[in-house]
Amino acid sequence: MTAMNRIGPRTGSLTAFGLLAAALLAAPSPAAAQDYDIIIRGGRVIDGTGNDWFRADIAISGDRIVRIGRMPGATARRVIDAAGMYVSPGFIDLHSHADRAMTSIYLEPRRARSLNSQGLTTVIGGPDGRNAGWPITSEVEALRSQGHAMNFVPMVGHTTVRSVVMGSDYERPATETEIARMQELVRQGMEAGAWGLGAGIEYRPARFSTPDEVVALASVVAPYDGFYVAHQRSEAIMPLWQLPSMVDDWPVDGLQGLEETINIARETGIRVVASHHKSRGRSSFGRSAHDTVVVNAARADGLEVYLDVYPYETFGGGARPMIPRWSLVHDSVDTSGGRDSPVYNTDGIFDDARQHLTRRWNDPASRALIERDIAWIVDHNGGADRVVVVDYPDRDFVGRTLAELGAEMDMTYQEVVVHMALNGYPGMLGGARTRGYGMHDMDVVNYYRQEYTATASDAGVSGIDGVPGFASVPGAHPRHFGAFTRKIARYVKELNAISLPFAIRSMTGLPARIIGLQDRGLLREGFKADIVIFDYGRIQDRATVLEPALYSEGVDYVMVNGVLTVDGGEFTDALPGEVVLRQGRPIS
């Protein structure tokens, strides 16, 4: 035996032993490497960046994603087979009305099934500038004390602080002293952990604010890296609270509403969002071409301007009347009250509504005003061929448009509207529930193709029997049950208008970026385990205007902070949501 033969085996054994020892020293302990709480195995991972999918396993321990990659030997307390399905970050809603439900004393609303079933895991508060509780600390306490199914991002509501400072004396511009007091309240809210300022300046009392007031309040969130999100002052050729019969000068239109939002970014330097943005009304169809040019120009100038858009051609939470309210009340033609007039909420206004309407309809001058206002309302809701009757005593009317009914009854659509008011439900404004398709898909698609457009629902928790304020009725908006699933089903699958990764980014990584969330919105190691697993072939919204309380299909698993709220298509009714507070002091 040669020296080489004697040395060779010994050297080889030592080398093998050394490599084995090095491997054992380098490898994590079996518990750290292989024992997880949950492994999602073999899914098509769409990480929320807009990149295409890749196949990987995802390991979760506690409320965090701890590993993404191929882990054939890893074990976990629970393994979810995601083969053939897509795995994405949990969906984030930039305009949600879930705050009232999530702070409710009732358990069922806090489960938020209608929203969670769509894949929603995080919603922001302060919709349209209204807080569910004030100060922010009380809102946070209400959320934390009872539990809820989704994460909540608190915002300071412009309407809330304006109401605190001005009370009922708000139908005027605020004074400098009042604005300073509002600024202090905004500052207190940001110090308490809010992420920015929400506004609803088409509604009372905020619609009486000046643009300078809004800029002054938005400037307060700038040192905190906060952002501004708004239901704008107008989205149509006139704001909701106006009618032709009450306009003496040029009304605020949707073009000016968007310009005001952009100007806030210009004046303050903060991120701004034109929320549930739309080209509302038949006369505004096609305005998305203008809007995208304006936003692109602003972004080219270095302004962070974003949109969020919900995936429907119809707007408004419930069924909408097509008749002006003033025609049904009082003893004279009072055109001073628009949609938000106190007349709208006055008890007993229907006692002699038909008598008032009949008298005015028979007077030529009053009739001309009524016809003109109905023409605007119907146009605002999409036109006579896009306004559908969803509830009426004569069931032959249901499901048919005003244009169809007018042709059959040999009436103008204005006459159909008045006929229903005089012959329909006596306690219902306008005698019927109607819903218009007041936006057009060409605009929705155009908005959705922009890289700065996020997805929103503008929806609250719905479909809960026996809980006041949460029941679904015919004509309710289907977005409560289907907004995020519809984004995929219609605009990705059916229309092929955008890609699936682009759509997922608009629901996850983009809204997280807009808000400023550091550990949500993407599938990354170390991020919170907010995850959705869906079957692309089956994903579909089912809710419609006539049947608004139908759950979507295809979302099989929803995870919030590592806890399944939807498991195999079934609700677990877990309440793992967190109140996500902004950390830290103003940025110097």
Helices and strands as residue ranges (DSSP letters): H 3-26, H 30-34, E 35-45, E 54-61, E 64-69, E 75-81, E 86-89, E 91-93, H 99-102, H 107-111, H 113-116, E 120-124, G 127-129, H 136-146, E 151-153, E 156-157, H 158-166, H 176-191, E 196-200, G 206-208, H 211-221, G 222-224, E 227-231, G 244-246, H 254-268, E 271-274, G 282-284, H 288-300, E 305-309, G 325-328, G 342-345, H 353-361, H 364-380, E 387-391, G 395-397, H 402-409, H 413-423, E 433-436, H 441-448, E 453-455, H 479-488, I 489-494, H 500-507, H 509-515, E 531-534, E 555-560, E 563-567, E 570-571
